[in-house]
């Protein structure tokens, strides 16, 4: 299962480590969190209103 960004970059997901949902879909407040393994590293991917995103890197 790949993760494909709008600019065409893609990464293969090796495994889903954890999945959690927050809020309620019938209220329109559902946010989903996936911790996935990509290239041996755990990354967090979020979904809200059918839009996926990741947190910005801290500088």
mmCIF file of the N, C-alpha and C atoms, coordinates in Angstrom:
data_MODEL
# 
_entry.id   MODEL 
# 
loop_
_atom_site.group_PDB 
_atom_site.id 
_atom_site.type_symbol 
_atom_site.label_atom_id 
_atom_site.label_alt_id 
_atom_site.label_comp_id 
_atom_site.label_asym_id 
_atom_site.label_entity_id 
_atom_site.label_seq_id 
_atom_site.pdbx_PDB_ins_code 
_atom_site.Cartn_x 
_atom_site.Cartn_y 
_atom_site.Cartn_z 
_atom_site.occupancy 
_atom_site.B_iso_or_equiv 
_atom_site.pdbx_formal_charge 
_atom_site.auth_seq_id 
_atom_site.auth_comp_id 
_atom_site.auth_asym_id 
_atom_site.auth_atom_id 
_atom_site.pdbx_PDB_model_num 
ATOM 1   N N  . UNK A 1 1  ? 0.856   -1.173 0.000  1.00 0.00 ? 1  UNK A N  1 
ATOM 2   C CA . UNK A 1 1  ? 0.000   0.000  0.000  1.00 0.00 ? 1  UNK A CA 1 
ATOM 3   C C  . UNK A 1 1  ? 0.904   1.239  0.000  1.00 0.00 ? 1  UNK A C  1 
ATOM 4   N N  . UNK A 1 2  ? 0.901   2.035  -1.053 1.00 0.00 ? 2  UNK A N  1 
ATOM 5   C CA . UNK A 1 2  ? 1.755   3.225  -1.082 1.00 0.00 ? 2  UNK A CA 1 
ATOM 6   C C  . UNK A 1 2  ? 1.049   4.462  -0.538 1.00 0.00 ? 2  UNK A C  1 
ATOM 7   N N  . UNK A 1 3  ? 1.856   5.395  -0.056 1.00 0.00 ? 3  UNK A N  1 
ATOM 8   C CA . UNK A 1 3  ? 1.385   6.746  0.256  1.00 0.00 ? 3  UNK A CA 1 
ATOM 9   C C  . UNK A 1 3  ? 1.844   7.600  -0.913 1.00 0.00 ? 3  UNK A C  1 
ATOM 10  N N  . UNK A 1 4  ? 0.911   8.268  -1.590 1.00 0.00 ? 4  UNK A N  1 
ATOM 11  C CA . UNK A 1 4  ? 1.250   9.077  -2.762 1.00 0.00 ? 4  UNK A CA 1 
ATOM 12  C C  . UNK A 1 4  ? 0.851   10.519 -2.488 1.00 0.00 ? 4  UNK A C  1 
ATOM 13  N N  . UNK A 1 5  ? 1.816   11.424 -2.565 1.00 0.00 ? 5  UNK A N  1 
ATOM 14  C CA . UNK A 1 5  ? 1.575   12.852 -2.350 1.00 0.00 ? 5  UNK A CA 1 
ATOM 15  C C  . UNK A 1 5  ? 1.102   13.490 -3.649 1.00 0.00 ? 5  UNK A C  1 
ATOM 16  N N  . UNK A 1 6  ? 0.400   14.622 -3.576 1.00 0.00 ? 6  UNK A N  1 
ATOM 17  C CA . UNK A 1 6  ? -0.106  15.282 -4.791 1.00 0.00 ? 6  UNK A CA 1 
ATOM 18  C C  . UNK A 1 6  ? 0.986   15.630 -5.810 1.00 0.00 ? 6  UNK A C  1 
ATOM 19  N N  . UNK A 1 7  ? 2.223   15.846 -5.334 1.00 0.00 ? 7  UNK A N  1 
ATOM 20  C CA . UNK A 1 7  ? 3.300   16.191 -6.268 1.00 0.00 ? 7  UNK A CA 1 
ATOM 21  C C  . UNK A 1 7  ? 3.925   14.959 -6.923 1.00 0.00 ? 7  UNK A C  1 
ATOM 22  N N  . UNK A 1 8  ? 3.377   13.766 -6.627 1.00 0.00 ? 8  UNK A N  1 
ATOM 23  C CA . UNK A 1 8  ? 3.850   12.548 -7.277 1.00 0.00 ? 8  UNK A CA 1 
ATOM 24  C C  . UNK A 1 8  ? 4.808   11.702 -6.458 1.00 0.00 ? 8  UNK A C  1 
ATOM 25  N N  . UNK A 1 9  ? 5.361   12.253 -5.377 1.00 0.00 ? 9  UNK A N  1 
ATOM 26  C CA . UNK A 1 9  ? 6.252   11.448 -4.536 1.00 0.00 ? 9  UNK A CA 1 
ATOM 27  C C  . UNK A 1 9  ? 5.450   10.321 -3.895 1.00 0.00 ? 9  UNK A C  1 
ATOM 28  N N  . UNK A 1 10 ? 6.093   9.166  -3.708 1.00 0.00 ? 10 UNK A N  1 
ATOM 29  C CA . UNK A 1 10 ? 5.382   8.046  -3.090 1.00 0.00 ? 10 UNK A CA 1 
ATOM 30  C C  . UNK A 1 10 ? 6.325   7.244  -2.201 1.00 0.00 ? 10 UNK A C  1 
ATOM 31  N N  . UNK A 1 11 ? 5.732   6.580  -1.218 1.00 0.00 ? 11 UNK A N  1 
ATOM 32  C CA . UNK A 1 11 ? 6.452   5.730  -0.292 1.00 0.00 ? 11 UNK A CA 1 
ATOM 33  C C  . UNK A 1 11 ? 5.629   4.480  -0.055 1.00 0.00 ? 11 UNK A C  1 
ATOM 34  N N  . UNK A 1 12 ? 6.293   3.351  0.052  1.00 0.00 ? 12 UNK A N  1 
ATOM 35  C CA . UNK A 1 12 ? 5.606   2.097  0.339  1.00 0.00 ? 12 UNK A CA 1 
ATOM 36  C C  . UNK A 1 12 ? 5.443   1.943  1.849  1.00 0.00 ? 12 UNK A C  1 
ATOM 37  N N  . UNK A 1 13 ? 4.230   1.663  2.283  1.00 0.00 ? 13 UNK A N  1 
ATOM 38  C CA . UNK A 1 13 ? 3.953   1.416  3.698  1.00 0.00 ? 13 UNK A CA 1 
ATOM 39  C C  . UNK A 1 13 ? 4.213   -0.060 3.965  1.00 0.00 ? 13 UNK A C  1 
ATOM 40  N N  . UNK A 1 14 ? 5.167   -0.329 4.849  1.00 0.00 ? 14 UNK A N  1 
ATOM 41  C CA . UNK A 1 14 ? 5.510   -1.711 5.179  1.00 0.00 ? 14 UNK A CA 1 
ATOM 42  C C  . UNK A 1 14 ? 4.488   -2.332 6.128  1.00 0.00 ? 14 UNK A C  1 
ATOM 43  N N  . UNK A 1 15 ? 3.947   -1.527 7.049  1.00 0.00 ? 15 UNK A N  1 
ATOM 44  C CA . UNK A 1 15 ? 2.978   -2.045 8.020  1.00 0.00 ? 15 UNK A CA 1 
ATOM 45  C C  . UNK A 1 15 ? 2.239   -0.896 8.683  1.00 0.00 ? 15 UNK A C  1 
ATOM 46  N N  . UNK A 1 16 ? 1.009   -1.163 9.091  1.00 0.00 ? 16 UNK A N  1 
ATOM 47  C CA . UNK A 1 16 ? 0.272   -0.234 9.948  1.00 0.00 ? 16 UNK A CA 1 
ATOM 48  C C  . UNK A 1 16 ? 0.536   -0.687 11.375 1.00 0.00 ? 16 UNK A C  1 
ATOM 49  N N  . UNK A 1 17 ? 1.163   0.177  12.160 1.00 0.00 ? 17 UNK A N  1 
ATOM 50  C CA . UNK A 1 17 ? 1.541   -0.172 13.526 1.00 0.00 ? 17 UNK A CA 1 
ATOM 51  C C  . UNK A 1 17 ? 0.359   0.039  14.470 1.00 0.00 ? 17 UNK A C  1 
ATOM 52  N N  . UNK A 1 18 ? -0.283  1.210  14.386 1.00 0.00 ? 18 UNK A N  1 
ATOM 53  C CA . UNK A 1 18 ? -1.475  1.476  15.196 1.00 0.00 ? 18 UNK A CA 1 
ATOM 54  C C  . UNK A 1 18 ? -2.448  2.331  14.403 1.00 0.00 ? 18 UNK A C  1 
ATOM 55  N N  . UNK A 1 19 ? -3.709  2.239  14.801 1.00 0.00 ? 19 UNK A N  1 
ATOM 56  C CA . UNK A 1 19 ? -4.761  3.073  14.220 1.00 0.00 ? 19 UNK A CA 1 
ATOM 57  C C  . UNK A 1 19 ? -5.640  3.548  15.366 1.00 0.00 ? 19 UNK A C  1 
ATOM 58  N N  . UNK A 1 20 ? -5.962  4.848  15.362 1.00 0.00 ? 20 UNK A N  1 
ATOM 59  C CA . UNK A 1 20 ? -6.873  5.400  16.368 1.00 0.00 ? 20 UNK A CA 1 
ATOM 60  C C  . UNK A 1 20 ? -7.764  6.423  15.704 1.00 0.00 ? 20 UNK A C  1 
ATOM 61  N N  . UNK A 1 21 ? -8.984  6.536  16.216 1.00 0.00 ? 21 UNK A N  1 
ATOM 62  C CA . UNK A 1 21 ? -9.879  7.582  15.722 1.00 0.00 ? 21 UNK A CA 1 
ATOM 63  C C  . UNK A 1 21 ? -10.316 8.433  16.904 1.00 0.00 ? 21 UNK A C  1 
ATOM 64  N N  . UNK A 1 22 ? -10.513 9.711  16.640 1.00 0.00 ? 22 UNK A N  1 
ATOM 65  C CA . UNK A 1 22 ? -10.901 10.679 17.657 1.00 0.00 ? 22 UNK A CA 1 
ATOM 66  C C  . UNK A 1 22 ? -12.127 11.432 17.161 1.00 0.00 ? 22 UNK A C  1 
ATOM 67  N N  . UNK A 1 23 ? -13.073 11.707 18.034 1.00 0.00 ? 23 UNK A N  1 
ATOM 68  C CA . UNK A 1 23 ? -14.270 12.440 17.645 1.00 0.00 ? 23 UNK A CA 1 
ATOM 69  C C  . UNK A 1 23 ? -15.355 11.505 17.142 1.00 0.00 ? 23 UNK A C  1 
ATOM 70  N N  . UNK A 1 24 ? -16.356 12.096 16.506 1.00 0.00 ? 24 UNK A N  1 
ATOM 71  C CA . UNK A 1 24 ? -17.504 11.342 16.006 1.00 0.00 ? 24 UNK A CA 1 
ATOM 72  C C  . UNK A 1 24 ? -17.801 11.743 14.574 1.00 0.00 ? 24 UNK A C  1 
ATOM 73  N N  . UNK A 1 25 ? -17.937 10.752 13.696 1.00 0.00 ? 25 UNK A N  1 
ATOM 74  C CA . UNK A 1 25 ? -18.195 11.059 12.283 1.00 0.00 ? 25 UNK A CA 1 
ATOM 75  C C  . UNK A 1 25 ? -19.550 11.724 12.094 1.00 0.00 ? 25 UNK A C  1 
ATOM 76  N N  . UNK A 1 26 ? -20.570 11.325 12.868 1.00 0.00 ? 26 UNK A N  1 
ATOM 77  C CA . UNK A 1 26 ? -21.899 11.913 12.677 1.00 0.00 ? 26 UNK A CA 1 
ATOM 78  C C  . UNK A 1 26 ? -21.957 13.372 13.125 1.00 0.00 ? 26 UNK A C  1 
ATOM 79  N N  . UNK A 1 27 ? -20.971 13.818 13.907 1.00 0.00 ? 27 UNK A N  1 
ATOM 80  C CA . UNK A 1 27 ? -20.875 15.228 14.295 1.00 0.00 ? 27 UNK A CA 1 
ATOM 81  C C  . UNK A 1 27 ? -19.927 16.010 13.388 1.00 0.00 ? 27 UNK A C  1 
ATOM 82  N N  . UNK A 1 28 ? -19.241 15.291 12.495 1.00 0.00 ? 28 UNK A N  1 
ATOM 83  C CA . UNK A 1 28 ? -18.290 15.941 11.595 1.00 0.00 ? 28 UNK A CA 1 
ATOM 84  C C  . UNK A 1 28 ? -16.963 16.271 12.248 1.00 0.00 ? 28 UNK A C  1 
ATOM 85  N N  . UNK A 1 29 ? -16.661 15.604 13.369 1.00 0.00 ? 29 UNK A N  1 
ATOM 86  C CA . UNK A 1 29 ? -15.430 15.910 14.097 1.00 0.00 ? 29 UNK A CA 1 
ATOM 87  C C  . UNK A 1 29 ? -14.430 14.758 14.086 1.00 0.00 ? 29 UNK A C  1 
ATOM 88  N N  . UNK A 1 30 ? -14.619 13.787 13.206 1.00 0.00 ? 30 UNK A N  1 
ATOM 89  C CA . UNK A 1 30 ? -13.760 12.603 13.199 1.00 0.00 ? 30 UNK A CA 1 
ATOM 90  C C  . UNK A 1 30 ? -12.381 12.928 12.633 1.00 0.00 ? 30 UNK A C  1 
ATOM 91  N N  . UNK A 1 31 ? -11.354 12.557 13.394 1.00 0.00 ? 31 UNK A N  1 
ATOM 92  C CA . UNK A 1 31 ? -9.962  12.642 12.952 1.00 0.00 ? 31 UNK A CA 1 
ATOM 93  C C  . UNK A 1 31 ? -9.367  11.258 13.175 1.00 0.00 ? 31 UNK A C  1 
ATOM 94  N N  . UNK A 1 32 ? -8.661  10.741 12.162 1.00 0.00 ? 32 UNK A N  1 
ATOM 95  C CA . UNK A 1 32 ? -8.065  9.415  12.257 1.00 0.00 ? 32 UNK A CA 1 
ATOM 96  C C  . UNK A 1 32 ? -6.548  9.535  12.237 1.00 0.00 ? 32 UNK A C  1 
ATOM 97  N N  . UNK A 1 33 ? -5.905  8.668  13.006 1.00 0.00 ? 33 UNK A N  1 
ATOM 98  C CA . UNK A 1 33 ? -4.443  8.666  13.084 1.00 0.00 ? 33 UNK A CA 1 
ATOM 99  C C  . UNK A 1 33 ? -3.931  7.263  12.778 1.00 0.00 ? 33 UNK A C  1 
ATOM 100 N N  . UNK A 1 34 ? -3.000  7.193  11.856 1.00 0.00 ? 34 UNK A N  1 
ATOM 101 C CA . UNK A 1 34 ? -2.312  5.942  11.540 1.00 0.00 ? 34 UNK A CA 1 
ATOM 102 C C  . UNK A 1 34 ? -0.841  6.130  11.851 1.00 0.00 ? 34 UNK A C  1 
ATOM 103 N N  . UNK A 1 35 ? -0.262  5.210  12.613 1.00 0.00 ? 35 UNK A N  1 
ATOM 104 C CA . UNK A 1 35 ? 1.187   5.129  12.771 1.00 0.00 ? 35 UNK A CA 1 
ATOM 105 C C  . UNK A 1 35 ? 1.616   4.011  11.836 1.00 0.00 ? 35 UNK A C  1 
ATOM 106 N N  . UNK A 1 36 ? 2.411   4.359  10.835 1.00 0.00 ? 36 UNK A N  1 
ATOM 107 C CA . UNK A 1 36 ? 2.799   3.400  9.804  1.00 0.00 ? 36 UNK A CA 1 
ATOM 108 C C  . UNK A 1 36 ? 4.314   3.265  9.747  1.00 0.00 ? 36 UNK A C  1 
ATOM 109 N N  . UNK A 1 37 ? 4.763   2.127  9.265  1.00 0.00 ? 37 UNK A N  1 
ATOM 110 C CA . UNK A 1 37 ? 6.195   1.881  9.109  1.00 0.00 ? 37 UNK A CA 1 
ATOM 111 C C  . UNK A 1 37 ? 6.550   2.075  7.647  1.00 0.00 ? 37 UNK A C  1 
ATOM 112 N N  . UNK A 1 38 ? 7.443   3.033  7.383  1.00 0.00 ? 38 UNK A N  1 
ATOM 113 C CA . UNK A 1 38 ? 7.927   3.331  6.034  1.00 0.00 ? 38 UNK A CA 1 
ATOM 114 C C  . UNK A 1 38 ? 9.447   3.323  6.083  1.00 0.00 ? 38 UNK A C  1 
ATOM 115 N N  . UNK A 1 39 ? 10.062  2.480  5.280  1.00 0.00 ? 39 UNK A N  1 
ATOM 116 C CA . UNK A 1 39 ? 11.527  2.360  5.251  1.00 0.00 ? 39 UNK A CA 1 
ATOM 117 C C  . UNK A 1 39 ? 12.107  2.121  6.640  1.00 0.00 ? 39 UNK A C  1 
ATOM 118 N N  . UNK A 1 40 ? 11.421  1.310  7.439  1.00 0.00 ? 40 UNK A N  1 
ATOM 119 C CA . UNK A 1 40 ? 11.923  0.956  8.760  1.00 0.00 ? 40 UNK A CA 1 
ATOM 120 C C  . UNK A 1 40 ? 11.686  1.994  9.843  1.00 0.00 ? 40 UNK A C  1 
ATOM 121 N N  . UNK A 1 41 ? 11.049  3.105  9.504  1.00 0.00 ? 41 UNK A N  1 
ATOM 122 C CA . UNK A 1 41 ? 10.796  4.171  10.485 1.00 0.00 ? 41 UNK A CA 1 
ATOM 123 C C  . UNK A 1 41 ? 9.296   4.348  10.684 1.00 0.00 ? 41 UNK A C  1 
ATOM 124 N N  . UNK A 1 42 ? 8.903   4.670  11.907 1.00 0.00 ? 42 UNK A N  1 
ATOM 125 C CA . UNK A 1 42 ? 7.495   4.900  12.218 1.00 0.00 ? 42 UNK A CA 1 
ATOM 126 C C  . UNK A 1 42 ? 7.148   6.353  11.898 1.00 0.00 ? 42 UNK A C  1 
ATOM 127 N N  . UNK A 1 43 ? 6.101   6.544  11.112 1.00 0.00 ? 43 UNK A N  1 
ATOM 128 C CA . UNK A 1 43 ? 5.604   7.873  10.747 1.00 0.00 ? 43 UNK A CA 1 
ATOM 129 C C  . UNK A 1 43 ? 4.128   7.951  11.110 1.00 0.00 ? 43 UNK A C  1 
ATOM 130 N N  . UNK A 1 44 ? 3.645   9.136  11.449 1.00 0.00 ? 44 UNK A N  1 
ATOM 131 C CA . UNK A 1 44 ? 2.237   9.334  11.769 1.00 0.00 ? 44 UNK A CA 1 
ATOM 132 C C  . UNK A 1 44 ? 1.556   10.059 10.623 1.00 0.00 ? 44 UNK A C  1 
ATOM 133 N N  . UNK A 1 45 ? 0.452   9.482  10.147 1.00 0.00 ? 45 UNK A N  1 
ATOM 134 C CA . UNK A 1 45 ? -0.350  10.065 9.067  1.00 0.00 ? 45 UNK A CA 1 
ATOM 135 C C  . UNK A 1 45 ? -1.745  10.304 9.634  1.00 0.00 ? 45 UNK A C  1 
ATOM 136 N N  . UNK A 1 46 ? -2.285  11.502 9.417  1.00 0.00 ? 46 UNK A N  1 
ATOM 137 C CA . UNK A 1 46 ? -3.603  11.891 9.920  1.00 0.00 ? 46 UNK A CA 1 
ATOM 138 C C  . UNK A 1 46 ? -4.595  12.013 8.772  1.00 0.00 ? 46 UNK A C  1 
ATOM 139 N N  . UNK A 1 47 ? -5.879  11.827 9.057  1.00 0.00 ? 47 UNK A N  1 
ATOM 140 C CA . UNK A 1 47 ? -6.937  12.036 8.072  1.00 0.00 ? 47 UNK A CA 1 
ATOM 141 C C  . UNK A 1 47 ? -8.089  12.780 8.742  1.00 0.00 ? 47 UNK A C  1 
ATOM 142 N N  . UNK A 1 48 ? -8.531  13.855 8.093  1.00 0.00 ? 48 UNK A N  1 
ATOM 143 C CA . UNK A 1 48 ? -9.677  14.627 8.566  1.00 0.00 ? 48 UNK A CA 1 
ATOM 144 C C  . UNK A 1 48 ? -10.473 15.073 7.353  1.00 0.00 ? 48 UNK A C  1 
ATOM 145 N N  . UNK A 1 49 ? -11.764 14.773 7.323  1.00 0.00 ? 49 UNK A N  1 
ATOM 146 C CA . UNK A 1 49 ? -12.646 15.118 6.197  1.00 0.00 ? 49 UNK A CA 1 
ATOM 147 C C  . UNK A 1 49 ? -12.086 14.589 4.872  1.00 0.00 ? 49 UNK A C  1 
ATOM 148 N N  . UNK A 1 50 ? -11.620 13.329 4.864  1.00 0.00 ? 50 UNK A N  1 
ATOM 149 C CA . UNK A 1 50 ? -11.068 12.664 3.674  1.00 0.00 ? 50 UNK A CA 1 
ATOM 150 C C  . UNK A 1 50 ? -9.810  13.330 3.132  1.00 0.00 ? 50 UNK A C  1 
ATOM 151 N N  . UNK A 1 51 ? -9.113  14.100 3.950  1.00 0.00 ? 51 UNK A N  1 
ATOM 152 C CA . UNK A 1 51 ? -7.832  14.715 3.563  1.00 0.00 ? 51 UNK A CA 1 
ATOM 153 C C  . UNK A 1 51 ? -6.742  14.189 4.482  1.00 0.00 ? 51 UNK A C  1 
ATOM 154 N N  . UNK A 1 52 ? -5.691  13.665 3.886  1.00 0.00 ? 52 UNK A N  1 
ATOM 155 C CA . UNK A 1 52 ? -4.578  13.125 4.651  1.00 0.00 ? 52 UNK A CA 1 
ATOM 156 C C  . UNK A 1 52 ? -3.489  14.173 4.804  1.00 0.00 ? 52 UNK A C  1 
ATOM 157 N N  . UNK A 1 53 ? -2.793  14.141 5.952  1.00 0.00 ? 53 UNK A N  1 
ATOM 158 C CA . UNK A 1 53 ? -1.714  15.093 6.192  1.00 0.00 ? 53 UNK A CA 1 
ATOM 159 C C  . UNK A 1 53 ? -0.766  14.537 7.242  1.00 0.00 ? 53 UNK A C  1 
ATOM 160 N N  . UNK A 1 54 ? 0.408   15.147 7.323  1.00 0.00 ? 54 UNK A N  1 
ATOM 161 C CA . UNK A 1 54 ? 1.385   14.837 8.369  1.00 0.00 ? 54 UNK A CA 1 
ATOM 162 C C  . UNK A 1 54 ? 1.727   16.139 9.074  1.00 0.00 ? 54 UNK A C  1 
ATOM 163 N N  . UNK A 1 55 ? 2.257   16.036 10.286 1.00 0.00 ? 55 UNK A N  1 
ATOM 164 C CA . UNK A 1 55 ? 2.684   17.232 11.003 1.00 0.00 ? 55 UNK A CA 1 
ATOM 165 C C  . UNK A 1 55 ? 3.961   17.765 10.374 1.00 0.00 ? 55 UNK A C  1 
ATOM 166 N N  . UNK A 1 56 ? 4.128   19.077 10.456 1.00 0.00 ? 56 UNK A N  1 
ATOM 167 C CA . UNK A 1 56 ? 5.373   19.672 9.969  1.00 0.00 ? 56 UNK A CA 1 
ATOM 168 C C  . UNK A 1 56 ? 6.533   19.264 10.859 1.00 0.00 ? 56 UNK A C  1 
ATOM 169 N N  . UNK A 1 57 ? 7.697   19.161 10.248 1.00 0.00 ? 57 UNK A N  1 
ATOM 170 C CA . UNK A 1 57 ? 8.898   18.884 11.021 1.00 0.00 ? 57 UNK A CA 1 
ATOM 171 C C  . UNK A 1 57 ? 9.220   20.099 11.875 1.00 0.00 ? 57 UNK A C  1 
ATOM 172 N N  . UNK A 1 58 ? 9.665   19.835 13.103 1.00 0.00 ? 58 UNK A N  1 
ATOM 173 C CA . UNK A 1 58 ? 10.072  20.930 13.986 1.00 0.00 ? 58 UNK A CA 1 
ATOM 174 C C  . UNK A 1 58 ? 11.478  21.351 13.609 1.00 0.00 ? 58 UNK A C  1 
ATOM 175 N N  . UNK A 1 59 ? 11.682  22.637 13.540 1.00 0.00 ? 59 UNK A N  1 
ATOM 176 C CA . UNK A 1 59 ? 13.017  23.142 13.152 1.00 0.00 ? 59 UNK A CA 1 
ATOM 177 C C  . UNK A 1 59 ? 13.826  23.526 14.342 1.00 0.00 ? 59 UNK A C  1 
# 
